[in-house]
Amino acid sequence: MKRITIYFISLLSLMILLSGCSLNADSKTDLFRYKNSYVGDASAVGNISRQLAHGKELNEYSLETTKEPYGITLEYKNIDVKKVDKEMKETVISNATFLFALIKNVDWITFKFPDQEFTVTKEKLQDWYKNKLDGFENEQDLKKLIQEHLKSEDSVNQFFHQ
């Protein structure tokens, strides 16, 4: 009887452990389940933002939903990397791209870092890409678009100095 109880408890513990792992894996990978969210959905905005580049350094976020144009402000802690300026710019472009692709009615996003602040509009980013962002249906295609445009440091710098 004691063996059966130990076996049952072990099996139950293993099942709980495995189901917890699979839930974490799914929640980390499927950003497009938030496709067509709205700026007013604080839960969706927070969940998306925390899964993007430097999501662990995201200190807080706020939503501008009282009047159009609607926007998001993301405030980050220090990003600990060697090339901070380059990393911040790439984070801004990558995260803005995902947020504009997933959130239906967001018009602008402000990224606040301890020493710098960037505001990106959906229109400006789409002009830079020469592509509408709301037409993307999966993470791989969106990542490919981002990586193609981040290859050129001159192009990235030009985006921020327009």
Contacts in CASP RR format, 6 or more apart in sequence:
PFRMAT RR
TARGET T0000
AUTHOR 0000-0000-0000
METHOD contacts of the structure
MODEL  1
MKRITIYFISLLSLMILLSGCSLNADSKTDLFRYKNSYVGDASAVGNISR
QLAHGKELNEYSLETTKEPYGITLEYKNIDVKKVDKEMKETVISNATFLF
ALIKNVDWITFKFPDQEFTVTKEKLQDWYKNKLDGFENEQDLKKLIQEHL
KSEDSVNQFFHQ
27 47 0 8 1.000
27 51 0 8 1.000
28 51 0 8 1.000
29 139 0 8 1.000
30 139 0 8 1.000
31 48 0 8 1.000
31 51 0 8 1.000
31 52 0 8 1.000
31 98 0 8 1.000
31 102 0 8 1.000
31 139 0 8 1.000
32 102 0 8 1.000
32 137 0 8 1.000
32 138 0 8 1.000
32 139 0 8 1.000
34 44 0 8 1.000
34 47 0 8 1.000
34 48 0 8 1.000
34 102 0 8 1.000
34 103 0 8 1.000
35 101 0 8 1.000
35 102 0 8 1.000
35 137 0 8 1.000
36 102 0 8 1.000
36 104 0 8 1.000
37 44 0 8 1.000
37 45 0 8 1.000
37 48 0 8 1.000
37 102 0 8 1.000
37 103 0 8 1.000
37 104 0 8 1.000
38 44 0 8 1.000
38 103 0 8 1.000
38 104 0 8 1.000
38 105 0 8 1.000
39 45 0 8 1.000
39 63 0 8 1.000
39 64 0 8 1.000
39 65 0 8 1.000
39 70 0 8 1.000
39 71 0 8 1.000
39 72 0 8 1.000
39 103 0 8 1.000
39 105 0 8 1.000
39 106 0 8 1.000
40 63 0 8 1.000
40 65 0 8 1.000
40 70 0 8 1.000
42 63 0 8 1.000
44 102 0 8 1.000
44 103 0 8 1.000
45 61 0 8 1.000
45 63 0 8 1.000
45 72 0 8 1.000
45 99 0 8 1.000
45 103 0 8 1.000
46 61 0 8 1.000
48 98 0 8 1.000
48 99 0 8 1.000
48 102 0 8 1.000
48 103 0 8 1.000
49 55 0 8 1.000
49 58 0 8 1.000
49 61 0 8 1.000
49 72 0 8 1.000
49 74 0 8 1.000
49 95 0 8 1.000
49 99 0 8 1.000
50 56 0 8 1.000
50 58 0 8 1.000
52 91 0 8 1.000
52 94 0 8 1.000
52 95 0 8 1.000
52 98 0 8 1.000
52 99 0 8 1.000
53 90 0 8 1.000
53 91 0 8 1.000
53 94 0 8 1.000
53 95 0 8 1.000
54 76 0 8 1.000
54 79 0 8 1.000
54 91 0 8 1.000
54 95 0 8 1.000
57 76 0 8 1.000
57 77 0 8 1.000
57 78 0 8 1.000
57 79 0 8 1.000
58 74 0 8 1.000
58 75 0 8 1.000
58 76 0 8 1.000
58 77 0 8 1.000
59 75 0 8 1.000
59 76 0 8 1.000
59 77 0 8 1.000
60 75 0 8 1.000
61 72 0 8 1.000
61 73 0 8 1.000
61 74 0 8 1.000
61 75 0 8 1.000
62 72 0 8 1.000
62 73 0 8 1.000
62 75 0 8 1.000
63 70 0 8 1.000
63 71 0 8 1.000
63 72 0 8 1.000
63 73 0 8 1.000
64 70 0 8 1.000
64 71 0 8 1.000
64 72 0 8 1.000
64 73 0 8 1.000
65 71 0 8 1.000
68 107 0 8 1.000
69 107 0 8 1.000
69 108 0 8 1.000
69 121 0 8 1.000
70 105 0 8 1.000
70 106 0 8 1.000
70 107 0 8 1.000
70 108 0 8 1.000
71 106 0 8 1.000
71 107 0 8 1.000
71 108 0 8 1.000
71 109 0 8 1.000
71 110 0 8 1.000
72 99 0 8 1.000
72 103 0 8 1.000
72 106 0 8 1.000
72 108 0 8 1.000
72 109 0 8 1.000
72 110 0 8 1.000
73 109 0 8 1.000
73 110 0 8 1.000
73 112 0 8 1.000
74 95 0 8 1.000
74 109 0 8 1.000
74 110 0 8 1.000
74 111 0 8 1.000
74 112 0 8 1.000
75 112 0 8 1.000
76 91 0 8 1.000
76 111 0 8 1.000
76 112 0 8 1.000
76 113 0 8 1.000
76 114 0 8 1.000
77 114 0 8 1.000
78 113 0 8 1.000
78 114 0 8 1.000
79 87 0 8 1.000
79 88 0 8 1.000
79 91 0 8 1.000
79 113 0 8 1.000
81 87 0 8 1.000
85 116 0 8 1.000
86 153 0 8 1.000
86 156 0 8 1.000
88 111 0 8 1.000
88 113 0 8 1.000
88 116 0 8 1.000
88 118 0 8 1.000
89 118 0 8 1.000
89 156 0 8 1.000
89 157 0 8 1.000
89 159 0 8 1.000
89 160 0 8 1.000
90 150 0 8 1.000
90 156 0 8 1.000
91 111 0 8 1.000
92 111 0 8 1.000
92 118 0 8 1.000
92 120 0 8 1.000
93 120 0 8 1.000
93 125 0 8 1.000
93 146 0 8 1.000
93 149 0 8 1.000
93 150 0 8 1.000
93 156 0 8 1.000
93 159 0 8 1.000
94 146 0 8 1.000
94 150 0 8 1.000
95 109 0 8 1.000
95 111 0 8 1.000
96 109 0 8 1.000
96 111 0 8 1.000
96 120 0 8 1.000
96 125 0 8 1.000
97 125 0 8 1.000
97 129 0 8 1.000
97 133 0 8 1.000
97 142 0 8 1.000
97 145 0 8 1.000
97 146 0 8 1.000
98 142 0 8 1.000
99 106 0 8 1.000
99 109 0 8 1.000
100 106 0 8 1.000
100 109 0 8 1.000
100 122 0 8 1.000
100 125 0 8 1.000
100 126 0 8 1.000
100 133 0 8 1.000
100 134 0 8 1.000
101 133 0 8 1.000
101 134 0 8 1.000
101 135 0 8 1.000
101 136 0 8 1.000
101 142 0 8 1.000
104 134 0 8 1.000
106 122 0 8 1.000
107 121 0 8 1.000
107 122 0 8 1.000
107 123 0 8 1.000
108 119 0 8 1.000
108 120 0 8 1.000
108 121 0 8 1.000
108 122 0 8 1.000
109 119 0 8 1.000
109 120 0 8 1.000
110 117 0 8 1.000
110 118 0 8 1.000
110 119 0 8 1.000
110 120 0 8 1.000
111 117 0 8 1.000
111 118 0 8 1.000
111 119 0 8 1.000
111 120 0 8 1.000
118 160 0 8 1.000
122 133 0 8 1.000
124 159 0 8 1.000
124 162 0 8 1.000
125 133 0 8 1.000
125 159 0 8 1.000
126 132 0 8 1.000
126 133 0 8 1.000
128 149 0 8 1.000
128 159 0 8 1.000
128 162 0 8 1.000
129 145 0 8 1.000
129 149 0 8 1.000
131 145 0 8 1.000
133 142 0 8 1.000
136 142 0 8 1.000
136 145 0 8 1.000
149 155 0 8 1.000
149 156 0 8 1.000
150 156 0 8 1.000
END
